[in-house]
Amino acid sequence: MTENEKEGEVNEEKTSVNRREFLNLAWLASLGFLVVNIGGVSYLFAMPRFKEGEFGGTVTVGTVSDLPPVGSDPVNHPKVKLWLTNTEEGISALYKVCTHLGCLYNWNSQEGKFICPCHGSQFEGDGDYILGPAPRSLDRFVIEAIDPDTGEVLVSATNEPMPLPDDPDVIIRVDTGKKVPGETHA
Amino acid sequence: MFNSLNFKDIRKNARDAIDQRVRAITAGLGLDELRAVVRGDPPTEKPNPRYKVHTTSFTFHIRPRYYEKGTTILTHTFRLGFFTTFFFILESITGIILMIYYTPSPEEAYGSILNLLSNVPYGQLLRDVHRLGAEGMVIFTVLHMFRTYFTGSYKKERSFTWLTGVVLLGITLGLSFSGYLLPWDQLAYWAVTIGTSMAEAAPIFGEQVNLLLRGAPDIGAGGLLRFYLAHVVLLPAAALVILSIHYYKVAREHGISQPAKFVEGDVPPEVKKESKQRLDFIPNLLSHEVFLTALGLLILVVATAYFYSAPLESVANPQQTPLDTKAPWYFWWLQGMLKLGDKTLMGIILPTALVVLLIAVPYIDRNPYRSMYRRPVAVGLGILFALMLVVLSYMGLPEYGIQTPAATRIVQDLAPEEGEGPLHEVPYDQLHAGIYTVMEDLPRDLCPDVNYGCPDMTAMFTEYNERVIEATTNEHLEDFERLPNAEAVMVIQDWQEALKKVTFRILWDDVETGERKSYEHDVYLHENRSPD
């Protein structure tokens, strides 16, 4: 006993960690780890998951042959909240909410542009900002072209229109969970 | 046998038995003592049983035994903290009752509100009181903070109390905002969409926060349930815990602050002594609080019965955004800031800095004085801050900085898509079918054929007339506000039995292209629509 006590004193002088302190620290650290764990589990528990085909998950919008021809009116996909537009630069999936205050814009086929009914922001067919109070171009979703046989991703585009592959059977898939903010204009 | 009955004894024994039971309930106040309390007489026993209550009763142990007289001056506290608590308790009670008839699902929610309004006795009253109480709680929380700031009551030992107060402000805003969504009407849906979109502006975690809040990328069944649970369980529980800490500090540790004039500078000793005089909680303060509670309830009931009814628009439609959508009023300042610049800077960085600043106020301000005259900088900054909030809130309104085309604006102001406008205030029998054309010299009476005339409709149409003419003739307006060569009409048709269709139609030349443009808006008005 006396030897132990002496050892303890010596240790204190050296300010190294003795067994009791070490166990206390380990205990506290494990408590901290538990708190972090609970936080992480709650986060994962509360975070929504999305199935294929519902808004927030990936959506197959069809094959290349199903797409609207270049320069034609965009197609509205209300359930997954996007407009599919095909311009000369390629195909885009635009999030259907105006970047200004969250109104839903519409396609004006006479003028050939998107116009927001609330405050009059206007956008090109590929989502580029024309005029109005909106701070940036339309938000778009990540879009991919998938090889129908192998399931390989042939092309994908994040912040610009995706050039279309020639094969008409290639599947076009949109990831509505990955929204890319439009470019801010000066 | 009867001889042994002594009526004096029976009376005394019965009285003693009752007295004992009463003492058990009141934690020590006997019948005589209760009588003395109500009459304002001095205590009947020694030691003072009114003090004992504060140690033996749970509900009274969190209340102080006495206040110092100086702290009870009305113009020092304005009872703002009391009323904030009053609203919290009122909201809890009315909220629990309202939960009986409410179902938190997109299919049922709106219907349950309609049912509450039309089919439940006092349902509308309860909803109105709950809504008005929510607005009141936000207002009084903010006013309470301003009062604390201006009287310098956040210093030294009170700095932690101030911190809990800032947290309570956040919880109060959260409570009010989460409740906003529950009626599931257009107002609720789009106000909350805009509100949560502001969170989305945050870099890195903004989208995650939004997903956690809404349970989906947009508000739906999951989002409604999450908001509901936050509103009825999470936030009230958090508020109760933090409020208890906040109040315990005030009641048990440092008390309500004395006005600076009693503690700083040359205070005559007799004034100082007077300010420290004790006012017992029982009966003085208790009766005052009962009075304030009654007053608050009276004002709320009168206000909701005669002047205020909680708004309810048409059922939420995620496919259609109504014009003039705005966030709840206590977030207008944030919307105003968002108009000023970059969403990330204005929507996240500055508001976060603001919260940090608010928490840090007691630690930044090292000035030991509390009198307003001795802290001109702090008071000046406080006033500036209040003015800034007002200005920013104004800038958050849809009227500011958003270029709604003139034709849409004019018609929207007369007959809004949601809610009531001047058109809705015109009595049904004054809406005579016909075509009314906007012209320079408008006749004084629009329906000369009708012997009782149509003064209200004439007044409404005159407003329409004036605004169109102003937009046509005034060339100094901005381009979007102008309507060159406008032709405008209002057409009233008998559409069906007891239903009229009112059409506003405006034609004008586009300022830039010179093209002829038109705007048309239809409103249907039923004879039996209830005027508010």
Boltz contact constraints between the chains, C-beta under 6 A:
constraints:
  - contact:
      token1: [A, 46]
      token2: [B, 212]
      max_distance: 6.0
  - contact:
      token1: [A, 48]
      token2: [B, 211]
      max_distance: 6.0
  - contact:
      token1: [A, 48]
      token2: [B, 215]
      max_distance: 6.0
  - contact:
      token1: [A, 48]
      token2: [B, 216]
      max_distance: 6.0
  - contact:
      token1: [A, 55]
      token2: [B, 217]
      max_distance: 6.0
  - contact:
      token1: [A, 56]
      token2: [B, 216]
      max_distance: 6.0
  - contact:
      token1: [A, 56]
      token2: [B, 217]
      max_distance: 6.0
  - contact:
      token1: [A, 102]
      token2: [B, 193]
      max_distance: 6.0
  - contact:
      token1: [A, 102]
      token2: [B, 194]
      max_distance: 6.0
  - contact:
      token1: [A, 102]
      token2: [B, 197]
      max_distance: 6.0
  - contact:
      token1: [A, 103]
      token2: [B, 321]
      max_distance: 6.0
  - contact:
      token1: [A, 104]
      token2: [B, 321]
      max_distance: 6.0
  - contact:
      token1: [A, 118]
      token2: [B, 321]
      max_distance: 6.0
  - contact:
      token1: [A, 119]
      token2: [B, 402]
      max_distance: 6.0
  - contact:
      token1: [A, 133]
      token2: [B, 402]
      max_distance: 6.0
